[in-house]
């Protein structure tokens, strides 16, 4: 980062000039702080040195794009230099007074700037609120869920991750639609992030311009020191949603301003901040819900954040429901038995539970008791049948014995001598 003494020698009255080549002209952007429109570019001042450019005169973008496309050497008159936010010496600021003109050969060729990769160790030496063009890292920890943070009084979803390269490891915060962008142990090139410091902790945060690109390998293996993050035990609660209230807010894709009086059934909507009339789909929905759930545990109330609801609706192919809050409410009420995955009393995942699965996962004690009762009944029946058969056999044997005895008595009486009878 440039020192204070370096900053003092930069003139801030748009009185300087610079010659070079223009690269990487961005689309028009809108400042979240001031609402002003601007665009960015890069300016090559010699064979290997480039500086970031910010232009606050949108009418000059056509000339910048043409100079970039034609690879023309140009001179920028009446520019100002500012201390850079990305660690280089200075940035170039252009305003409505800035003039752009083509000049003769500069003595060095047009050369596209290489991506300004930084290591995590280098990022840690930067000051807060500095832009980082790109890092190549491994996702060594990805939060199992998101939490709700308040930004300017507006609740937003945030996911905590940790990334590492061969030099060090660092926390990275993801926001809203970026939640779930990283997968544990995968490698990424992450561009347009920013340094932050909060309550003594220095970390990286994603911005609305951040992009994530999965890569096959890093320049060197990431550090492999033991690393764990205590997030709390995960529990699962099942039950049916008996009551629900859904809220959907929308922000402008251009200036990120939250909208009021939004008619989701209209074809167009005019942003309350930037004033642009846009298609309805240009306003990104953020959905939250408060649900009452009934189950074996009784009744409880849970809050479902945007990332949980959006992830579930995406899995079910029902993102079209986000056009209307009541559509989402009716869907949740008709879901039947649901599984709520909780961590620190916060819902981090929502899923349907199929009925056959519910029956298959009945309490083991109940199943064992039913089996034991059935077995006992069968055993009693068998004993009764056995006892009856034994009695029947005994009666048959006794009858046969009595019949044999009678036959022997009769035989002995007929065999006695006649004399004995006379006597």
C-alpha positions as CSV (number, residue, x, y, z in Angstrom):
1,X,0.0,0.0,0.0
2,X,1.3,3.5,-0.8
3,X,2.5,5.5,2.2
4,X,1.1,8.8,3.3
5,X,4.1,10.7,2.0
6,X,3.6,9.1,-1.5
7,X,-0.1,10.2,-1.4
8,X,0.8,13.8,-0.8
9,X,2.8,14.2,-4.0
10,X,-0.3,13.1,-6.1
11,X,-2.2,16.0,-7.5
12,X,-6.0,15.8,-7.0
13,X,-7.1,18.7,-9.2
14,X,-7.3,16.9,-12.5
15,X,-4.2,18.7,-13.9
16,X,-2.0,15.8,-14.9
17,X,-1.6,13.8,-18.1
18,X,-0.6,10.3,-18.9
19,X,0.1,8.3,-22.1
20,X,-0.4,4.6,-22.7
21,X,-2.8,1.9,-23.8
22,X,-6.3,1.2,-22.5
23,X,-7.3,-2.3,-21.5
24,X,-10.3,-4.2,-20.0
25,X,-13.1,-1.5,-20.1
26,X,-15.9,-2.6,-17.8
27,X,-19.6,-2.2,-18.1
28,X,-21.3,0.8,-16.5
29,X,-21.6,0.5,-12.7
30,X,-23.4,2.4,-10.0
31,X,-21.8,3.4,-6.7
32,X,-23.7,2.0,-3.8
33,X,-22.6,4.9,-1.6
34,X,-23.3,7.9,-3.9
35,X,-25.5,6.5,-6.6
36,X,-23.1,7.9,-9.3
37,X,-22.5,5.9,-12.5
38,X,-18.9,5.1,-13.5
39,X,-16.9,2.5,-15.3
40,X,-13.4,0.9,-14.8
41,X,-10.5,0.2,-17.1
42,X,-6.7,-0.5,-16.9
43,X,-4.1,1.8,-18.3
44,X,-0.7,0.5,-19.6
45,X,2.0,3.1,-19.0
46,X,5.0,1.1,-20.1
47,X,5.9,-2.4,-21.3
48,X,5.0,-4.1,-18.0
49,X,3.2,-1.6,-15.8
50,X,-0.6,-1.1,-15.6
51,X,-2.8,1.1,-13.3
52,X,-6.4,0.9,-12.5
53,X,-8.7,3.6,-14.0
54,X,-12.0,4.9,-12.7
55,X,-14.0,7.1,-15.1
56,X,-16.9,9.2,-13.7
57,X,-18.0,10.4,-17.1
58,X,-20.1,7.7,-18.7
59,X,-20.2,9.5,-22.0
60,X,-16.5,8.8,-22.5
61,X,-17.0,5.0,-22.4
62,X,-17.4,4.7,-26.2
63,X,-14.0,6.4,-26.8
64,X,-12.4,4.1,-24.2
65,X,-13.9,1.0,-25.8
66,X,-12.8,2.0,-29.3
67,X,-9.2,2.8,-28.2
68,X,-9.1,-0.6,-26.4
69,X,-10.5,-2.5,-29.5
70,X,-8.1,-0.7,-31.9
71,X,-5.1,-1.0,-29.5
72,X,-4.5,2.7,-30.1
73,X,-1.8,4.6,-28.1
74,X,-3.6,7.5,-26.3
75,X,-3.1,10.4,-24.1
76,X,-5.4,11.2,-21.2
77,X,-5.3,14.9,-20.3
78,X,-6.6,16.4,-17.0
79,X,-6.6,13.3,-14.9
80,X,-6.0,12.9,-11.2
81,X,-3.9,10.3,-9.3
82,X,-5.2,8.6,-6.2
83,X,-3.7,6.2,-3.7
84,X,-4.4,2.8,-5.0
85,X,-6.8,0.4,-3.2
86,X,-5.2,-2.7,-4.6
87,X,-1.7,-2.3,-3.3
88,X,-0.1,-0.6,-6.5
89,X,1.3,2.9,-6.4
90,X,-1.7,4.8,-7.7
91,X,-5.0,4.7,-9.5
92,X,-6.0,7.1,-12.4
93,X,-9.3,9.0,-11.9
94,X,-11.0,10.6,-14.9
95,X,-13.9,13.1,-14.9
96,X,-16.0,15.1,-17.3
97,X,-13.0,17.4,-17.9
98,X,-10.7,14.6,-18.9
99,X,-9.8,14.5,-22.6
100,X,-8.7,11.4,-24.6
101,X,-6.7,11.7,-27.8
102,X,-4.7,9.3,-30.1
103,X,-0.9,9.9,-30.1
104,X,2.1,8.6,-32.0
105,X,4.0,5.4,-31.3
106,X,4.9,5.1,-27.6
107,X,8.0,3.0,-28.0
108,X,6.5,-0.1,-26.4
109,X,3.8,-2.5,-27.7
110,X,0.2,-3.0,-26.6
111,X,0.3,-5.8,-24.1
112,X,-2.7,-7.2,-22.2
113,X,-2.1,-7.1,-18.5
114,X,-1.7,-10.3,-16.7
115,X,-4.0,-11.2,-13.8
116,X,-2.6,-9.7,-10.6
117,X,-2.5,-12.7,-8.4
118,X,-1.7,-12.2,-4.8
119,X,-0.8,-14.8,-2.1
120,X,-2.7,-14.9,1.1
121,X,0.5,-13.8,2.9
122,X,0.6,-10.7,0.7
123,X,-3.1,-10.0,1.3
124,X,-2.5,-10.1,5.0
125,X,0.0,-7.2,4.7
126,X,-2.7,-4.9,3.1
127,X,-4.8,-2.4,4.9
128,X,-8.6,-2.9,5.3
129,X,-11.0,-1.9,2.5
130,X,-8.4,-2.8,-0.2
131,X,-9.4,-4.5,-3.4
132,X,-7.7,-7.8,-4.3
133,X,-7.7,-8.6,-8.0
134,X,-7.3,-12.3,-7.7
135,X,-6.2,-15.2,-5.4
136,X,-5.8,-18.9,-6.2
137,X,-6.7,-20.9,-3.2
138,X,-8.1,-24.2,-1.8
139,X,-11.4,-24.1,0.2
140,X,-10.2,-25.7,3.5
141,X,-13.4,-25.0,5.3
142,X,-17.0,-24.3,4.1
143,X,-19.6,-23.4,6.6
144,X,-22.4,-26.0,6.8
145,X,-25.0,-23.3,6.7
146,X,-25.5,-19.5,6.6
147,X,-26.2,-17.0,9.3
148,X,-28.1,-13.7,9.1
149,X,-26.2,-10.5,9.4
150,X,-27.5,-6.9,9.3
151,X,-26.2,-4.5,6.6
152,X,-27.5,-1.0,6.8
153,X,-30.5,-2.4,8.8
154,X,-31.3,-5.0,6.1
155,X,-30.9,-8.7,7.1
156,X,-28.7,-10.6,4.6
157,X,-27.4,-14.2,4.5
158,X,-23.7,-14.8,5.2
159,X,-21.6,-17.9,4.9
160,X,-18.2,-18.2,6.6
161,X,-15.5,-20.1,4.7
162,X,-11.7,-20.4,5.0
163,X,-9.3,-20.5,2.1
164,X,-5.6,-21.3,1.9
165,X,-2.6,-21.3,-0.5
166,X,1.0,-22.3,0.1
167,X,1.7,-19.2,2.2
168,X,-1.2,-18.9,4.7
169,X,-4.9,-19.3,5.5
170,X,-7.6,-16.7,5.7
171,X,-11.3,-16.3,6.4
172,X,-13.6,-15.4,3.5
173,X,-17.2,-14.2,3.9
174,X,-19.8,-15.0,1.1
175,X,-23.1,-13.1,0.8
176,X,-26.6,-13.8,-0.4
177,X,-26.5,-15.6,-3.8
178,X,-22.8,-16.5,-3.3
179,X,-23.7,-18.8,-0.4
180,X,-22.8,-22.3,-1.5
181,X,-20.4,-21.1,-4.2
182,X,-17.4,-23.0,-2.7
183,X,-17.1,-26.7,-2.1
184,X,-14.8,-28.1,0.6
185,X,-11.3,-29.2,-0.7
186,X,-11.8,-27.8,-4.2
187,X,-9.4,-25.3,-5.8
188,X,-10.5,-21.9,-7.0
189,X,-9.4,-18.7,-8.7
190,X,-11.4,-16.0,-6.9
191,X,-11.4,-12.5,-8.4
192,X,-12.5,-9.1,-7.1
193,X,-12.5,-9.6,-3.4
194,X,-11.9,-7.0,-0.7
195,X,-10.1,-6.9,2.7
196,X,-12.1,-6.1,5.8
197,X,-11.4,-5.7,9.5
198,X,-14.1,-6.3,12.1
199,X,-13.7,-6.6,15.9
200,X,-10.0,-7.1,15.5
201,X,-10.3,-9.8,12.9
202,X,-8.8,-9.2,9.4
203,X,-10.4,-11.2,6.6
204,X,-11.5,-11.3,3.0
205,X,-15.1,-10.5,1.9
206,X,-16.8,-11.2,-1.5
207,X,-18.2,-8.2,-3.4
208,X,-21.0,-8.0,-5.9
209,X,-18.3,-8.3,-8.6
210,X,-16.6,-11.4,-7.1
211,X,-16.3,-14.4,-9.4
212,X,-15.4,-18.0,-8.6
213,X,-13.6,-20.2,-11.1
214,X,-12.7,-23.8,-10.3
215,X,-9.1,-24.6,-11.3
216,X,-7.2,-27.9,-11.7
217,X,-4.2,-27.0,-9.7
218,X,-2.4,-24.3,-7.7
219,X,1.1,-23.0,-8.3
220,X,2.1,-24.8,-5.1
221,X,0.2,-27.1,-2.7
222,X,-1.9,-25.3,-0.1
223,X,-0.7,-25.6,3.5
224,X,-1.9,-28.7,5.2
225,X,-1.8,-27.9,8.9
226,X,-4.6,-29.3,11.1
227,X,-7.5,-27.0,11.0
228,X,-11.0,-27.2,12.4
229,X,-13.8,-24.7,13.0
230,X,-16.3,-25.3,15.8
231,X,-19.8,-24.7,14.3
232,X,-22.0,-26.6,16.8
233,X,-23.8,-30.0,16.7
234,X,-26.2,-30.6,13.9
235,X,-29.7,-32.0,14.9
236,X,-32.6,-33.0,12.7
237,X,-36.3,-32.3,13.6
238,X,-39.2,-33.7,11.6
239,X,-42.7,-32.3,11.5
240,X,-45.4,-30.7,9.4
241,X,-45.7,-27.0,8.7
242,X,-49.0,-25.8,10.2
243,X,-48.5,-22.0,9.6
244,X,-46.3,-19.8,7.5
245,X,-45.5,-16.2,6.7
246,X,-43.2,-15.5,3.7
247,X,-41.5,-12.2,2.9
248,X,-39.9,-11.5,-0.5
249,X,-37.7,-8.4,-1.0
250,X,-36.1,-7.5,-4.3
251,X,-32.9,-5.5,-5.2
252,X,-31.9,-3.9,-8.5
253,X,-29.3,-5.9,-10.4
254,X,-27.7,-2.6,-11.5
255,X,-27.4,-0.6,-8.3
256,X,-28.3,-3.2,-5.6
257,X,-30.9,-0.9,-4.1
258,X,-33.9,-2.5,-2.3
259,X,-37.2,-1.8,-4.0
260,X,-40.5,-0.6,-2.6
261,X,-44.1,-1.1,-4.0
262,X,-42.9,-3.9,-6.3
263,X,-45.6,-5.5,-8.5
264,X,-44.3,-9.0,-9.3
265,X,-47.1,-9.5,-11.9
266,X,-46.1,-6.5,-14.0
267,X,-43.6,-6.8,-17.0
268,X,-41.4,-3.9,-15.9
269,X,-40.3,-2.0,-12.8
270,X,-38.5,1.3,-12.4
271,X,-35.7,1.2,-9.8
272,X,-36.3,3.6,-6.9
273,X,-32.6,4.6,-6.8
274,X,-31.0,4.5,-10.3
275,X,-34.3,5.2,-12.0
276,X,-33.8,2.6,-14.8
277,X,-37.0,0.9,-16.1
278,X,-36.1,-2.8,-16.3
279,X,-37.6,-6.2,-16.7
280,X,-39.0,-7.8,-13.6
281,X,-36.3,-10.6,-13.7
282,X,-33.6,-7.9,-13.3
283,X,-34.7,-7.5,-9.7
284,X,-33.2,-10.3,-7.6
285,X,-35.6,-11.8,-5.0
286,X,-34.5,-12.4,-1.4
287,X,-37.0,-14.7,0.4
288,X,-37.4,-15.4,4.1
289,X,-40.1,-17.3,6.0
290,X,-41.4,-17.8,9.6
291,X,-43.0,-21.2,10.0
292,X,-44.9,-23.0,12.8
293,X,-44.0,-26.7,12.9
294,X,-45.9,-29.5,14.6
295,X,-44.4,-32.9,15.4
296,X,-43.7,-35.5,18.1
297,X,-41.8,-32.8,20.0
298,X,-45.0,-30.6,20.2
299,X,-45.0,-27.3,18.3
300,X,-42.2,-24.9,17.6
301,X,-41.4,-21.9,15.4
302,X,-38.5,-21.6,13.0
303,X,-37.1,-19.0,10.7
304,X,-36.0,-20.0,7.2
305,X,-33.3,-17.7,5.6
306,X,-33.0,-16.9,1.9
307,X,-30.2,-19.4,1.2
308,X,-32.1,-22.3,2.8
309,X,-35.3,-21.6,0.9
310,X,-33.7,-20.9,-2.4
311,X,-31.5,-24.0,-2.2
312,X,-34.6,-26.2,-1.5
313,X,-36.7,-24.6,-4.3
314,X,-33.8,-25.0,-6.8
315,X,-33.5,-28.7,-5.9
316,X,-37.2,-29.1,-6.4
317,X,-37.2,-27.1,-9.7
318,X,-39.6,-24.5,-8.3
319,X,-37.7,-21.2,-8.5
320,X,-40.7,-19.8,-10.4
321,X,-42.6,-19.7,-7.1
322,X,-40.3,-16.8,-6.0
323,X,-42.5,-14.4,-8.1
324,X,-45.2,-14.4,-5.4
325,X,-44.9,-14.8,-1.6
326,X,-48.3,-16.6,-1.3
327,X,-47.1,-19.2,-3.9
328,X,-44.2,-20.1,-1.6
329,X,-46.5,-20.1,1.5
330,X,-49.0,-22.6,-0.2
331,X,-46.1,-24.8,-1.3
332,X,-44.7,-25.0,2.2
333,X,-48.1,-25.8,3.8
334,X,-48.6,-28.7,1.3
335,X,-45.1,-30.2,1.7
336,X,-46.3,-32.7,4.3
337,X,-43.6,-34.1,6.7
338,X,-40.4,-32.0,6.5
339,X,-36.9,-32.5,7.9
340,X,-35.3,-29.4,9.5
341,X,-31.6,-29.5,9.9
342,X,-30.6,-27.3,12.9
343,X,-27.3,-25.9,14.1
344,X,-27.2,-23.7,17.1
345,X,-31.0,-23.5,16.9
346,X,-30.7,-22.1,13.3
347,X,-32.2,-23.9,10.3
348,X,-29.4,-24.7,7.8
349,X,-31.3,-27.1,5.5
350,X,-34.9,-28.0,4.6
351,X,-36.0,-31.2,2.9
352,X,-39.1,-33.3,2.2
353,X,-39.5,-36.6,4.0
354,X,-41.2,-39.4,2.0
355,X,-44.0,-41.3,3.8
356,X,-42.4,-44.8,3.1
357,X,-39.2,-43.5,4.6
358,X,-41.1,-42.3,7.7
359,X,-42.6,-45.8,8.2
360,X,-39.2,-47.4,7.6
361,X,-37.6,-45.2,10.2
362,X,-40.1,-46.1,13.0
363,X,-38.8,-46.4,16.5
364,X,-36.8,-49.7,16.9
365,X,-38.3,-50.3,20.3
366,X,-41.8,-50.4,18.8
367,X,-40.8,-52.8,16.0
368,X,-39.0,-55.1,18.5
369,X,-42.1,-55.1,20.8
370,X,-44.4,-55.9,17.9
371,X,-42.1,-58.8,16.9
372,X,-41.9,-60.1,20.4
373,X,-45.6,-60.0,20.9
374,X,-46.2,-61.8,17.6
375,X,-43.6,-64.5,18.5
376,X,-45.1,-65.1,21.9
377,X,-48.6,-65.6,20.4
378,X,-47.2,-68.1,17.8
379,X,-45.4,-70.0,20.6
380,X,-48.5,-70.3,22.7
381,X,-50.4,-71.6,19.7
382,X,-47.8,-74.2,19.1
383,X,-47.7,-75.3,22.7
384,X,-51.5,-75.7,22.7
385,X,-51.4,-77.7,19.5
386,X,-48.6,-79.9,20.9
387,X,-50.5,-80.4,24.2
388,X,-53.7,-81.4,22.3
389,X,-51.8,-83.8,20.1
390,X,-50.1,-85.4,23.2
391,X,-53.4,-86.0,24.9
392,X,-54.9,-87.5,21.8
393,X,-51.9,-89.9,21.5
394,X,-52.2,-90.9,25.2
395,X,-56.0,-91.6,24.8
396,X,-55.4,-93.7,21.7
397,X,-52.6,-95.8,23.4
398,X,-54.8,-96.3,26.5
399,X,-57.7,-97.6,24.4
400,X,-55.5,-100.0,22.6
401,X,-54.1,-101.3,25.8
402,X,-57.5,-101.9,27.3
403,X,-58.6,-103.7,24.2
404,X,-55.6,-106.0,24.3
405,X,-56.2,-106.7,28.0
406,X,-59.8,-107.8,27.3
407,X,-58.7,-110.1,24.5
408,X,-56.1,-111.8,26.8
409,X,-58.7,-112.4,29.6
410,X,-61.1,-114.0,27.1
411,X,-58.4,-116.2,25.7
412,X,-57.4,-117.5,29.2
413,X,-61.0,-118.4,30.2
414,X,-61.6,-120.6,27.1
415,X,-58.3,-122.5,27.5
416,X,-59.1,-124.1,31.1
417,X,-59.6,-128.1,31.3
418,X,-63.1,-129.5,31.6
419,X,-62.3,-131.5,34.7
420,X,-61.5,-128.4,36.5
421,X,-64.9,-127.2,35.6
422,X,-66.7,-130.3,36.9
423,X,-64.7,-130.2,40.1
